[in-house]
Amino acid sequence: VNIKDDALEKLTEIGVKSSLRYAVQLLSLAAQNAKVAKRETVTIEDVERVGNLFMDVNEAAEHLRKYEEKLMYH
């Protein structure tokens, strides 16, 4: 996978903040996004786009806690 420096830096930040696994998953998705756009290099826009579409486990858990009452059936 070819990746621009700023995209790699963004993924590094995500890996430190969240997890290496999540960052690698985003890299895979960003590479697919670049491929669909007929590019061979992953850009920061690819990383940000897929980052906005998918949550890491901590964000998902926080989302569930925030909306727990609305998601629970009584």
MDTraj code that builds the backbone (N, CA, C; nanometers):
import mdtraj as md
import numpy as np

residues = "VAL ASN ILE LYS ASP ASP ALA LEU GLU LYS LEU THR GLU ILE GLY VAL LYS SER SER LEU ARG TYR ALA VAL GLN LEU LEU SER LEU ALA ALA GLN ASN ALA LYS VAL ALA LYS ARG GLU THR VAL THR ILE GLU ASP VAL GLU ARG VAL GLY ASN LEU PHE MET ASP VAL ASN GLU ALA ALA GLU HIS LEU ARG LYS TYR GLU GLU LYS LEU MET TYR HIS".split()
xyz = np.array([
    [0.0852, -0.1178, 0.0000],
    [0.0000, 0.0000, 0.0000],
    [0.0890, 0.1231, 0.0000],
    [0.0677, 0.2107, -0.0960],
    [0.1358, 0.3401, -0.0983],
    [0.0522, 0.4383, -0.0179],
    [0.1187, 0.5158, 0.0658],
    [0.0463, 0.6081, 0.1524],
    [0.1236, 0.7389, 0.1649],
    [0.0519, 0.8494, 0.1567],
    [0.1154, 0.9809, 0.1713],
    [0.1540, 1.0025, 0.3176],
    [0.2554, 1.0857, 0.3382],
    [0.3077, 1.1085, 0.4732],
    [0.2024, 1.1611, 0.5701],
    [0.1190, 1.2552, 0.5254],
    [0.0185, 1.3105, 0.6165],
    [-0.0879, 1.2072, 0.6531],
    [-0.1182, 1.1165, 0.5612],
    [-0.2135, 1.0092, 0.5904],
    [-0.1533, 0.9118, 0.6912],
    [-0.0254, 0.8817, 0.6758],
    [0.0432, 0.7935, 0.7704],
    [0.0482, 0.8577, 0.9087],
    [0.0734, 0.9865, 0.9125],
    [0.0766, 1.0583, 1.0403],
    [-0.0600, 1.0531, 1.1085],
    [-0.1659, 1.0712, 1.0309],
    [-0.3022, 1.0653, 1.0852],
    [-0.3321, 0.9258, 1.1401],
    [-0.2939, 0.8224, 1.0665],
    [-0.3153, 0.6854, 1.1137],
    [-0.2340, 0.6575, 1.2395],
    [-0.1144, 0.7145, 1.2480],
    [-0.0322, 0.6987, 1.3680],
    [-0.1018, 0.7610, 1.4880],
    [-0.1564, 0.8808, 1.4706],
    [-0.2313, 0.9469, 1.5781],
    [-0.3502, 0.8615, 1.6218],
    [-0.4209, 0.8067, 1.5251],
    [-0.5367, 0.7219, 1.5548],
    [-0.4920, 0.5968, 1.6300],
    [-0.3814, 0.5376, 1.5871],
    [-0.3297, 0.4188, 1.6537],
    [-0.2914, 0.4447, 1.7980],
    [-0.2330, 0.5603, 1.8245],
    [-0.1947, 0.5962, 1.9613],
    [-0.3192, 0.6233, 2.0457],
    [-0.4143, 0.6957, 1.9884],
    [-0.5362, 0.7330, 2.0606],
    [-0.6267, 0.6125, 2.0855],
    [-0.6393, 0.5267, 1.9854],
    [-0.7349, 0.4164, 1.9927],
    [-0.6620, 0.2830, 2.0070],
    [-0.6236, 0.2264, 1.8940],
    [-0.5481, 0.1006, 1.8954],
    [-0.4840, 0.0788, 1.7588],
    [-0.3789, 0.0011, 1.7589],
    [-0.3111, -0.0316, 1.6339],
    [-0.4047, -0.1101, 1.5424],
    [-0.4829, -0.1986, 1.5995],
    [-0.5766, -0.2785, 1.5203],
    [-0.6749, -0.1890, 1.4442],
    [-0.7308, -0.0911, 1.5136],
    [-0.8259, 0.0008, 1.4504],
    [-0.7573, 0.0805, 1.3396],
    [-0.6351, 0.1269, 1.3642],
    [-0.5614, 0.2037, 1.2634],
    [-0.5346, 0.1193, 1.1390],
    [-0.4989, -0.0071, 1.1583],
    [-0.4730, -0.0962, 1.0446],
    [-0.6026, -0.1242, 0.9683],
    [-0.7118, -0.1397, 1.0407],
    [-0.8408, -0.1596, 0.9740],
    [-0.8778, -0.0372, 0.8906],
    [-0.8531, 0.0820, 0.9455],
    [-0.8803, 0.2039, 0.8690],
    [-0.7902, 0.2139, 0.7469],
    [-0.6643, 0.1724, 0.7608],
    [-0.5727, 0.1740, 0.6468],
    [-0.6260, 0.0852, 0.5351],
    [-0.6740, -0.0322, 0.5703],
    [-0.7297, -0.1236, 0.4705],
    [-0.8501, -0.0610, 0.4002],
    [-0.9389, -0.0011, 0.4782],
    [-1.0569, 0.0636, 0.4199],
    [-1.0185, 0.1854, 0.3370],
    [-0.9205, 0.2621, 0.3834],
    [-0.8745, 0.3798, 0.3088],
    [-0.8120, 0.3376, 0.1763],
    [-0.7408, 0.2254, 0.1759],
    [-0.6818, 0.1741, 0.0519],
    [-0.7914, 0.1351, -0.0468],
    [-0.8986, 0.0760, 0.0035],
    [-1.0116, 0.0416, -0.0836],
    [-1.0777, 0.1681, -0.1380],
    [-1.0885, 0.2698, -0.0536],
    [-1.1457, 0.3975, -0.0968],
    [-1.0611, 0.4591, -0.2079],
    [-0.9301, 0.4560, -0.1922],
    [-0.8395, 0.5097, -0.2948],
    [-0.8532, 0.4303, -0.4245],
    [-0.8655, 0.2987, -0.4116],
    [-0.8789, 0.2125, -0.5295],
    [-1.0063, 0.2462, -0.6074],
    [-1.1159, 0.2677, -0.5356],
    [-1.2425, 0.3045, -0.6001],
    [-1.2276, 0.4380, -0.6730],
    [-1.1468, 0.5274, -0.6161],
    [-1.1229, 0.6580, -0.6779],
    [-1.0146, 0.6502, -0.7859],
    [-0.9706, 0.5273, -0.8162],
    [-0.8704, 0.5007, -0.9202],
    [-0.7358, 0.5674, -0.8902],
    [-0.6982, 0.5609, -0.7610],
    [-0.5677, 0.6104, -0.7186],
    [-0.4893, 0.4967, -0.6560],
    [-0.3588, 0.5022, -0.6666],
    [-0.2738, 0.3986, -0.6091],
    [-0.2184, 0.4385, -0.4732],
    [-0.2407, 0.5637, -0.4338],
    [-0.1855, 0.6139, -0.3088],
    [-0.2975, 0.6571, -0.2150],
    [-0.2874, 0.6159, -0.0888],
    [-0.3840, 0.6554, 0.0130],
    [-0.3514, 0.7970, 0.0587],
    [-0.4533, 0.8814, 0.0606],
    [-0.4361, 1.0203, 0.1040],
    [-0.5022, 1.0404, 0.2402],
    [-0.4752, 1.1555, 0.2993],
    [-0.5382, 1.1865, 0.4279],
    [-0.6898, 1.1959, 0.4133],
    [-0.7369, 1.2373, 0.2972],
    [-0.8815, 1.2443, 0.2731],
    [-0.9439, 1.1052, 0.2802],
    [-0.8737, 1.0044, 0.2280],
    [-0.9231, 0.8664, 0.2370],
    [-0.9339, 0.8233, 0.3830],
    [-0.8302, 0.8522, 0.4601],
    [-0.8275, 0.8137, 0.6019],
    [-0.9392, 0.8847, 0.6782],
    [-0.9552, 1.0134, 0.6544],
    [-1.0595, 1.0886, 0.7239],
    [-1.1985, 1.0412, 0.6840],
    [-1.2168, 1.0087, 0.5573],
    [-1.3484, 0.9629, 0.5118],
    [-1.3885, 0.8336, 0.5818],
    [-1.2998, 0.7348, 0.5797],
    [-1.3352, 0.6079, 0.6434],
    [-1.3377, 0.6220, 0.7952],
    [-1.2568, 0.7120, 0.8487],
    [-1.2591, 0.7368, 0.9927],
    [-1.3920, 0.7942, 1.0386],
    [-1.4559, 0.8715, 0.9523],
    [-1.5877, 0.9268, 0.9840],
    [-1.6991, 0.8236, 0.9698],
    [-1.6746, 0.7183, 0.8949],
    [-1.7773, 0.6162, 0.8725],
    [-1.7781, 0.5066, 0.9782],
    [-1.6634, 0.4820, 1.0407],
    [-1.6501, 0.3697, 1.1332],
    [-1.5986, 0.4158, 1.2687],
    [-1.6557, 0.3600, 1.3758],
    [-1.6144, 0.3918, 1.5124],
    [-1.5186, 0.2852, 1.5636],
    [-1.4300, 0.3266, 1.6535],
    [-1.3503, 0.2269, 1.7239],
    [-1.4339, 0.1746, 1.8407],
    [-1.3837, 0.0755, 1.9097],
    [-1.4612, 0.0109, 2.0152],
    [-1.4930, 0.1080, 2.1288],
    [-1.4021, 0.1982, 2.1611],
    [-1.4280, 0.2941, 2.2688],
    [-1.5380, 0.3926, 2.2307],
    [-1.5356, 0.4406, 2.1076],
    [-1.6412, 0.5313, 2.0606],
    [-1.7760, 0.4598, 2.0573],
    [-1.7765, 0.3348, 2.0141],
    [-1.9007, 0.2581, 2.0080],
    [-1.9576, 0.2366, 2.1480],
    [-1.8711, 0.2044, 2.2441],
    [-1.9165, 0.1840, 2.3819],
    [-1.9725, 0.3138, 2.4400],
    [-1.9058, 0.4252, 2.4143],
    [-1.9538, 0.5549, 2.4622],
    [-2.0885, 0.5893, 2.3986],
    [-2.1029, 0.5611, 2.2710],
    [-2.2288, 0.5852, 2.2002],
    [-2.3412, 0.5031, 2.2637],
    [-2.3135, 0.3772, 2.2948],
    [-2.4146, 0.2919, 2.3577],
    [-2.4519, 0.3427, 2.4963],
    [-2.3517, 0.3866, 2.5742],
    [-2.3815, 0.4414, 2.7068],
    [-2.4670, 0.5679, 2.6960],
    [-2.4338, 0.6515, 2.5997],
    [-2.5043, 0.7786, 2.5830],
    [-2.6515, 0.7574, 2.5467],
    [-2.6772, 0.6596, 2.4620],
    [-2.8132, 0.6362, 2.4133],
    [-2.8749, 0.5082, 2.4691],
    [-2.8235, 0.4622, 2.5820],
    [-2.8692, 0.3359, 2.6404],
    [-3.0200, 0.3339, 2.6639],
    [-3.0722, 0.4382, 2.7226],
    [-3.2156, 0.4425, 2.7529],
    [-3.3013, 0.4378, 2.6267],
    [-3.2561, 0.5041, 2.5224],
    [-3.3328, 0.5066, 2.3982],
    [-3.3239, 0.3739, 2.3234],
    [-3.2160, 0.2995, 2.3475],
    [-3.1969, 0.1736, 2.2771],
    [-3.2608, 0.0553, 2.3489],
    [-3.2881, 0.0713, 2.4764],
    [-3.3464, -0.0376, 2.5549],
    [-3.4978, -0.0403, 2.5357],
    [-3.5515, -0.1592, 2.5218],
    [-3.6965, -0.1753, 2.5126],
    [-3.7501, -0.2010, 2.6523],
    [-3.8582, -0.1347, 2.6871],
    [-3.9168, -0.1516, 2.8210],
    [-4.0354, -0.2427, 2.8145],
])
top = md.Topology()
chain = top.add_chain()
for i, resn in enumerate(residues, 1):
    res = top.add_residue(resn, chain, resSeq=i)
    for name in ("N", "CA", "C"):
        top.add_atom(name, md.element.get_by_symbol(name[0]), res)
traj = md.Trajectory(xyz[None], top)
